[in-house]
Amino acid sequence: MVVIIQFILLFSRQGKLRLQKWYTSQTEKSKKKITRELVATVLARKPKMSSFLEWKDLKIVYKR
């Protein structure tokens, strides 16, 4: 099994994007959509929930 990191996003609790690094080719429109959806998904989760989630066909790992 090969694990490929596709991107790294750092954002504040208010949803402001601080850093982004993309390791796979994506269009700007796609990057913005992914970022917007992930920020909303992660920020909506309760603090006691697991830091791992499956989103679309990706496994997302985050830290609060």
Backbone as a chain_set.jsonl record, in Angstrom:
{"seq": "MVVIIQFILLFSRQGKLRLQKWYTSQTEKSKKKITRELVATVLARKPKMSSFLEWKDLKIVYKR", "coords": {"N": [[0.845, -1.182, 0.0], [0.624, 2.137, -0.897], [1.078, 5.278, 0.443], [0.177, 8.481, -0.247], [0.826, 11.815, 0.265], [-1.278, 14.347, -0.506], [-1.813, 17.034, -0.107], [-1.11, 19.765, 2.166], [-2.678, 21.662, 4.549], [-2.879, 24.533, 6.513], [-4.817, 26.182, 8.792], [-6.574, 28.761, 10.6], [-8.681, 28.752, 13.569], [-10.744, 30.352, 12.955], [-11.043, 29.936, 10.33], [-9.3, 31.039, 8.516], [-6.973, 30.677, 5.987], [-3.657, 29.759, 6.446], [-1.363, 28.492, 5.501], [-0.525, 26.62, 2.628], [0.283, 23.679, 0.88], [0.73, 21.92, -1.982], [1.016, 18.733, -3.292], [0.2, 17.32, -5.425], [-0.978, 17.771, -8.751], [-3.336, 20.277, -9.209], [-6.111, 22.243, -10.266], [-6.558, 25.807, -9.856], [-9.175, 26.457, -9.204], [-10.126, 24.011, -8.266], [-8.443, 23.672, -6.044], [-9.317, 25.777, -4.392], [-11.951, 24.982, -3.917], [-11.616, 22.496, -2.59], [-10.195, 23.382, -0.326], [-12.074, 25.166, 0.861], [-14.229, 23.405, 1.431], [-13.011, 21.509, 3.139], [-12.12, 23.084, 5.311], [-14.578, 23.954, 6.345], [-15.697, 21.455, 7.043], [-13.869, 20.382, 8.964], [-13.834, 22.397, 10.959], [-16.447, 22.262, 11.835], [-16.588, 19.982, 13.304], [-16.77, 18.427, 16.522], [-14.663, 19.071, 19.394], [-13.986, 16.722, 20.836], [-14.134, 14.694, 19.041], [-12.718, 12.21, 16.821], [-9.472, 12.705, 15.31], [-9.171, 11.911, 12.769], [-10.566, 11.521, 9.587], [-12.668, 10.371, 6.95], [-12.921, 11.703, 3.861], [-14.505, 12.302, 0.946], [-12.608, 10.549, -1.344], [-10.407, 10.482, 0.237], [-8.211, 10.265, 3.099], [-8.253, 12.169, 5.884], [-6.193, 13.838, 8.144], [-6.016, 15.695, 11.035], [-5.113, 18.344, 13.338], [-6.113, 19.977, 16.241]], "CA": [[0.0, 0.0, 0.0], [1.386, 3.379, -1.004], [0.371, 6.438, 0.982], [0.666, 9.698, -0.887], [0.29, 13.058, 0.807], [-1.683, 15.158, -1.646], [-1.703, 18.449, 0.245], [-1.073, 20.159, 3.572], [-3.356, 22.938, 4.76], [-2.897, 25.055, 7.876], [-5.762, 27.288, 8.88], [-6.936, 29.161, 11.958], [-10.007, 28.311, 14.011], [-11.725, 31.221, 12.3], [-11.142, 29.496, 8.948], [-8.365, 31.755, 7.643], [-5.905, 29.821, 5.499], [-2.342, 30.287, 6.8], [-0.336, 27.865, 4.679], [-0.979, 25.505, 1.804], [1.321, 23.042, 0.069], [0.081, 20.921, -2.826], [1.972, 17.773, -3.838], [-0.371, 16.793, -6.662], [-1.433, 18.832, -9.646], [-4.744, 20.648, -9.075], [-6.411, 23.573, -10.795], [-6.813, 26.789, -8.795], [-10.584, 26.314, -8.835], [-10.211, 22.794, -7.466], [-7.776, 23.946, -4.762], [-10.197, 26.627, -3.586], [-13.107, 24.186, -3.514], [-11.147, 21.541, -1.585], [-9.875, 24.141, 0.88], [-13.32, 25.668, 1.454], [-15.002, 22.284, 1.968], [-12.307, 20.906, 4.269], [-12.152, 24.011, 6.447], [-15.931, 23.876, 6.901], [-15.888, 20.134, 7.636], [-13.043, 20.229, 10.169], [-14.263, 23.341, 11.995], [-17.774, 21.868, 12.321], [-16.462, 18.801, 14.164], [-16.614, 18.711, 17.946], [-13.276, 18.841, 19.844], [-13.774, 15.36, 21.343], [-14.205, 13.728, 17.942], [-11.445, 11.712, 16.308], [-8.73, 13.606, 14.425], [-9.081, 11.256, 11.469], [-11.863, 11.413, 8.933], [-12.651, 10.03, 5.531], [-13.588, 12.772, 3.118], [-14.474, 11.877, -0.458], [-11.791, 9.333, -1.419], [-9.174, 10.786, 0.964], [-8.175, 10.167, 4.548], [-7.811, 13.462, 6.393], [-5.669, 13.847, 9.506], [-5.883, 17.092, 11.443], [-4.821, 18.621, 14.743], [-6.746, 21.22, 16.707]], "C": [[0.887, 1.239, 0.0], [0.52, 4.522, -0.483], [0.998, 7.684, 0.38], [0.003, 10.89, -0.212], [-0.029, 13.944, -0.387], [-1.579, 16.642, -1.364], [-1.604, 18.609, 1.752], [-1.72, 21.536, 3.659], [-3.252, 23.303, 6.234], [-3.853, 26.231, 7.892], [-6.135, 27.535, 10.333], [-8.319, 28.622, 12.31], [-11.112, 29.181, 13.438], [-11.87, 30.869, 10.819], [-10.207, 30.206, 7.991], [-7.202, 30.834, 7.274], [-4.551, 30.471, 5.767], [-1.24, 29.749, 5.884], [-0.975, 26.761, 3.859], [0.178, 24.993, 0.971], [0.644, 21.897, -0.665], [1.152, 20.04, -3.456], [1.457, 17.082, -5.091], [-0.904, 17.964, -7.476], [-2.94, 19.04, -9.491], [-4.937, 22.009, -9.729], [-6.673, 24.515, -9.617], [-8.255, 26.678, -8.295], [-10.776, 25.107, -7.92], [-9.583, 22.995, -6.085], [-8.681, 24.755, -3.844], [-11.395, 25.843, -3.069], [-12.731, 23.198, -2.413], [-10.894, 22.256, -0.264], [-11.144, 24.585, 1.595], [-14.108, 24.535, 2.121], [-14.328, 21.665, 3.188], [-12.317, 21.799, 5.497], [-13.522, 23.922, 7.121], [-16.158, 22.548, 7.623], [-15.137, 19.997, 8.953], [-13.527, 21.156, 11.283], [-15.63, 22.981, 12.577], [-17.71, 20.671, 13.269], [-16.243, 19.217, 15.614], [-15.188, 18.367, 18.395], [-12.994, 17.413, 20.303], [-13.799, 14.297, 20.245], [-12.804, 13.325, 17.496], [-10.805, 12.715, 15.352], [-8.511, 13.003, 13.038], [-10.478, 11.229, 10.868], [-11.668, 11.033, 7.479], [-13.517, 11.052, 4.828], [-13.394, 12.488, 1.64], [-13.647, 10.597, -0.542], [-10.472, 9.504, -0.667], [-9.326, 10.502, 2.452], [-7.543, 11.454, 5.056], [-7.36, 13.292, 7.836], [-5.483, 15.307, 9.881], [-5.58, 17.188, 12.932], [-5.478, 19.936, 15.103], [-5.757, 22.057, 17.451]], "O": [[1.798, 1.359, 0.819], [-0.618, 4.705, -0.915], [2.204, 7.904, 0.489], [-1.222, 10.968, -0.127], [0.852, 14.256, -1.188], [-1.29, 17.43, -2.265], [-1.965, 17.712, 2.514], [-1.351, 22.456, 2.93], [-3.51, 22.47, 7.102], [-3.718, 27.165, 7.101], [-6.029, 26.649, 11.181], [-9.033, 28.102, 11.452], [-12.28, 28.792, 13.437], [-12.718, 31.433, 10.127], [-10.298, 30.007, 6.779], [-6.534, 30.282, 8.148], [-4.32, 31.61, 5.361], [-0.303, 30.468, 5.539], [-1.859, 26.051, 4.337], [0.958, 25.772, 0.423], [0.057, 21.01, -0.045], [2.087, 20.542, -4.081], [2.193, 16.342, -5.745], [-1.237, 19.016, -6.93], [-3.722, 18.098, -9.624], [-4.022, 22.831, -9.741], [-6.975, 24.065, -8.512], [-8.513, 26.795, -7.097], [-11.498, 25.176, -6.925], [-10.128, 22.542, -5.079], [-8.798, 24.454, -2.656], [-11.809, 26.015, -1.923], [-13.444, 23.076, -1.417], [-11.325, 21.793, 0.792], [-11.273, 24.398, 2.805], [-14.596, 24.689, 3.241], [-14.999, 21.331, 4.164], [-12.504, 21.313, 6.613], [-13.604, 23.825, 8.345], [-16.749, 22.525, 8.702], [-15.704, 19.547, 9.948], [-13.618, 20.734, 12.436], [-15.935, 23.364, 13.707], [-18.684, 20.382, 13.964], [-15.608, 20.235, 15.892], [-14.57, 17.463, 17.833], [-11.865, 16.94, 20.168], [-13.514, 13.128, 20.505], [-11.828, 14.026, 17.768], [-11.497, 13.473, 14.673], [-7.745, 13.538, 12.236], [-11.455, 10.948, 11.561], [-10.644, 11.333, 6.865], [-14.689, 11.239, 5.158], [-12.268, 12.438, 1.144], [-13.972, 9.63, 0.148], [-9.522, 8.757, -0.905], [-10.433, 10.501, 2.988], [-6.415, 11.782, 4.688], [-8.055, 12.68, 8.648], [-4.868, 16.072, 9.137], [-5.77, 16.232, 13.683], [-5.402, 20.902, 14.344], [-6.097, 23.142, 17.922]]}, "num_chains": 1, "name": "protein.A"}
